[in-house]
Amino acid sequence: LSGLIYFRRHSLEYSPALPFIRDGHRPIAIIHVGPRKTASTALQSVFSANVTRQYLATDHFVYVGKNGGKRRYWDHFLFDCVQDRTGLSDDCRSDERWRNFTSRLDRRRDQKTNIIISEEGFLRFFGYNEPALDLLANALKGWDVRIVAVYRRYYEWLLSEYSQEVKPRSDIHPKRNFKRIQGFPQWYSDQKNGQNKSETYFPLEKGVLKLWQSRFDHVEIFNMHQNEGLVSSNLIQRFICEIVREAPATCAAARTGRLPISTEKNVAPPHIVLDAEIVAVYMQKEEIAPLTTPLDELVPVVTQFLNRTNVNVPRYCLEYEQLDDILFKTLRDEKELVPEFAAADSEVDTVREGFEQAVRDNRFCNVKLKAARRQWRTFFARVRNQFASD
């Protein structure tokens, strides 16, 4: 990559940043754009931690992105300003929040400070939106910009996105959960037809990548699956060392366990737990269990029942043609987005094996709730008695 800046290696101890930007070189702006369900929350939590900020300062970087999944001022702007993935509202450029964002960028640039921003909303709202992309590209003039998008296999992303969208929540009124117990086949059909919220979420695709490449010189793909399964491989550590490669002290801190690296916060629940949550909400909807019953009390009861080996779970699943479409897109995307990685024969086998295991685990299915109620009459009656007495 042209225009990269090289640094002297610093010690691991925190020390005042030294002047380092050479004359004629621009400060670096690393913009992690998502997409959602690719460990974004975990990255943001690590980057926003005080200890990480100290190491980044040693390496002449400042993190100004999302804080552990919490919205920043520009996140509200993204929601309010960008319209239907294709246009902008009339007052976008004059929006106070956008002016605040760009003025902060300008100040950091004039100070010759390298920055890191992690915001999956950029890909969600600016992804296919060419006027919005032009707005962002204009705001980043004068920076050595590195756009970073994360690749996750399509079928894995799809299952994780489904779990995120339908997972019942204990912090909302129970009746609002009634709309969240949609089965995967119906959810997938609605997603394909653009009939649900997730139409505004999408995985990394060749089409969106080309749009970003047409406006930024350096667009990189971080492959979540590289070195997957190796004990020594850690996703967050890899991201820091491979993407923020001009930050040796921060990389060393990540490798030696000095940064608060943990697993992603928004990990999708195991499929049997999601089944149990959907059944539990159905019980509330049908007044088998009172609405006042906390989900964290009801779900374990259903989970224990579903874990019994002799339980016959009535299901409806995707058609074979739909499964073939998902596998085809998964293999095609991998070949287009990470061709060198996909070229290995073992990787094609790995994709197929992982997909087939998901099919065997009924990940593309859902419980037939009315049929389950008929088949599990004894269990439903026991639940009714147990929670009615409580």
N, C-alpha and C positions, 0 to 999 in steps of 0.2 A: 504494500500500500504506500502510495506517495504521501509525502508531507508528514510522516510520523516523526515524533519527537523522542529522542532518546535521553535517558537520565542516568546520572550516576547512582549506584546502589546505596541506599541509606541503611543505617542500622535499624533493628526492630523497635528500638526505643523511640518514643515520641520526641520530636525536636522541631524547632521553628523551621518553617519551609524556607528554602533558599531560592533566590532568583535563578530561573533555569530556562525560561522561554528564549530561544535564540532569536536574534533579529531576523525578521522576515518570516518567521513561523507563527502560525495562528494557534491559539489555545484550542484544546480538544473538547468537543461536546459529544459524549457518548449518550445516545438516546435509545433506551430499551423500550420497545413499543408493544411488547406482548407476543402473541395474543393471550387472552384469558385462558386459565387452566393449564398454564405452562410454568408453574412455580413462581409466578410473579410476586405473590404475597411474601413468600419466603425470601426472595431476593431483596424486596423492599425492607423487610424487617431487619435483615443483616446490614444493609447499607445505612439505614437510619439509626442504628445503635451508636451510642457515644464512642465506644471503643473503636468501632470501625471508622468513624469520622476522624478520630485521632490519627490512625494509620493512613487514611486517605490524605489528610493534611500533610503528613510527612512526605507523601508522594505528589504533593501539589494538586490534589483533587478535592472538590467539594461536591457532596451529594445534595441535590436540591429536588429530589423526586418524592414520590408518594411515601408516606410514613407507615410502614407495616400494614398496608391495605387501606389506611385512612385517606380520605380525599384531601387534595390540596385545592387552592383557589382556582387553578385552571381546570380541575376536574368538573366543577360546577359549570364553568364556561363551556366545556365540551358538551355537556348534557343540554345546555340551554341554546347554544349557538348553532351547532351543526345540525342540518336538517336532512333526514332520510338518506344519509350516506352520499348524497349527490350535490348538495348546495349549502349555502350559508345564509343566515338571516341578514337583513339589511344593515344591522348595527354591529356586526361582528368585529370589524376592524376598530371601531370606536369604543368597544366594550371596555369598561374600566378594568375588569379582571384580566383581559387580554393585554391591555396596555401595562398593567402591573407585571404580568409575566414577562413581556418583552423588555421592559425597563430593567428588570432584574438580570435578564440575559445580557443586556448591553453593559450593565455595570460590571458583571463578572468578566465579560470579554475585555473591557477596557482595563481591568485589573490583571489581565492575562492569567486568569485562573481557569484550570481545567474543571469541567463539570460532568456529573453523571445524573441523568434523569431516568427514572423507571416509572412508566405510566402506560398500562395496557389500554387505556382509553384512546391513546393516539391511533392504534391500529383499528380499534373498534369504530371510532368516529371519523378518522381521517383516512382510513384504509383505501376505499375506492372513491373517496371524495376529492376530486381534483382541485376545486377551488380552495378547499381546506388545506390540501397538501401545498399548494402555492403559498398560502398564508404562512404555514409553518416554515417552508423553505426560505421565505423572505425574512422571517424573524431570526433565522440562524445564519444569516450572512455574516461573514467575518470569522466564522468558526471552522475548524477542521472537524467536520461532522462525521460521526460514525453511527449509523442506524443499525440497531441490533434487533432482529426478530428471532423468536425461539421456535424450533421445529419439534412438533410432537406428532406421532403417527395418528392419522385421521381417525381410525376406529377407537383408539384410546381417548383422544380428545372428545369424540362424540359421546362416549359413555360418561366421561367426567362432566361434560357440559350438561348432559341429561340429569345426572345426580344433583348437580348444583341447582338446576332449575326446578326440579320436582321435590327435592328433599323437604319434608315438613319441618317447620320451625316452631320451637317451643316458646319463642318470645313474641308471637303474634296471636291474635284472637283465633281460637280453634276453627271458626267458620272460614277464615281466610285460607286455612290449610286444605279445605275441601277442593279448592281449585288446583291444588298442587299434587294431586294423586293420579296424574295422568300416566298411563302406561307407556312404555318405550315405543311400541309400534305406532300408537297414535301421535305421540310427541314427535317421532321421526318424520311421520307423514306431514304433520303441520309444519315442521321445520323446512322440509323440502318445498312446501307450498307457500312458505313465508307467512304463516298464519299465527306464529307465536313470537314471544319476546326474543327468543334466541336467533331470530332472523337478523338481528343487529349484531350478533356475535358470530365469528367465523374463525376457522383455523388458518394457519399460514398457507397461502395458495400462490401458485405461479403468477396469476393475474395481478394480484395486489402487489406482489414483489416487483413486477415490472414497472408498475406505476411509481413506486418509491425509487427504484433505480433510475428512472427518467429525471428525477429531481435532485438526487443526492449521489455523489461520487462513490461513497463507501457505504454499501448496505451489506451487512454480514448476517449469516444464519448460524445460530448456535444450536447444535444438534443435541437434544436431551438424551438421545439413545447411544451416543458415543461412549464407549467403554462401559456400557450398562452391564451391571452384574458383577463388576470387579469390586472387590472389597476396598481397594485403595481409591476408587473413584467416588467423588462426591460432587453432585450437580452444582451446588453453590460455589464450592471451591474452584471447580473447573471454570465457571463463568467468570469469577474474579480474575483468575490467572490468565485465561485465554482472551477475554474481552477487554478487561482493564489491564492490558499487558504492560502499560507504562507505569504501573504501580507495584514495584517489586516488594516494598515493605508490607503492603496490604496482602499481597499474594503469600508471602512467607508467613504472615500471621494466620492466614486461613489454613495453610498446610500444617501449621504447628498447633492448631486448636485454640488460638487466641481470640478468635472471633466467635460470636454467638450463633453459630450455624446450626440450624435444626431442620426438621422436615417441614414441608409446606403446611400452612394452617388449614387451607381449604381443600384438603384431600378428600376425594369422594369416599363415602362409607362403603364397606363391603356390601356386595349385592344382596346378601341375605338380610343385612340390617336395613337396607333401603326397602326391601320387600316388607319387613316387619313394620317399618314406619308407615308405609302406605296402608297396610292392613289395619294398623292401629287407628289411623285417621278415619278410615272407612267405618270402623266400629263406632267412633264418635259421631260420624255423620248419620249412621243408622240408629243412633241412640242405644247401642249395645253397651257402650261405656259412656258415662256422663261426660259432658263437655268440660266439666271442671277437673276431670282426671288429668294430671300432668302426663305429658308424653314420655317423660323420662321414667315414669313408673309403669306405663302401659306397654311401651316398646319392648323392654326386657322380657316381659311375659310372653309376648308374641314371638320374639326371637328364640326363646327357649323352646317353644312349641315347634317352630320351623326347623330347628336344628335336630329334631328327632329323626332318625334315619328312616322310620317307617311312615312318615307323613307324605301323602301324595298331594303335591301342589298342582292344582289345575292352572295351566298357563296358556297364554296366546303369544305368539312370537312373530318376528318378521318373516315374510315369505322368502323362499330361497333366492328369488331374483333380487330382492332388496339386499340380502346378505352379500350376494355376488357383487352388487354395485358398490357396497361399502369396502369390500376387500379390493376391488379393482381400483377405486379412488385412493385407497391407502397405498397400494403398490405404485400407482402412477405418481402420486405426490412425492413419495420417497425418491423415485427415480429423477423427478424434475428438480426437486429442491436440494437434495443431498446426493448427487449422482455418484460421486466416488464411494461414498458409504454404501449406497444401494447396490453398487456393482459387485460387491462381495457375495458369492453364492450363499454363504452362511446367513447373511442378513435377510435374503428372500425367504429362506427356511424359517428364520426367527420370526419374521412378520406373520407368515402363514400359521406357524405353531401357536403364536400368541393369540391370533384371531380365532383359530379353531378352539383353543381353550376357553376363550370368552363365550363362544357359541355353546360349548358343552356346559359351561357354568350358567347358562340361561341368562346371560347379560343382556341379550337383545329381546327379552321377553318381559311379561308382566303377569302377576297373579290375576286370574279371573275371579274378581271379588265376589260376584253373586254366586258363582259355582262353588267357591270356597266356603261361603256361608252355608250352602246346602250340605256340603261334604263334612264340614267341621262343626256340625250342630252342637255336639257335646262340648267342644272347646269354647265355642261362642257363648253357650249357656253358662259355662264355668266362669268366663270373664265377666259376664253380666252380673252374676251372683257375687263374685269377688269384689268388684268395684262399686256395686250398689250398696253392699254392706259397709264399705269404707266410708 
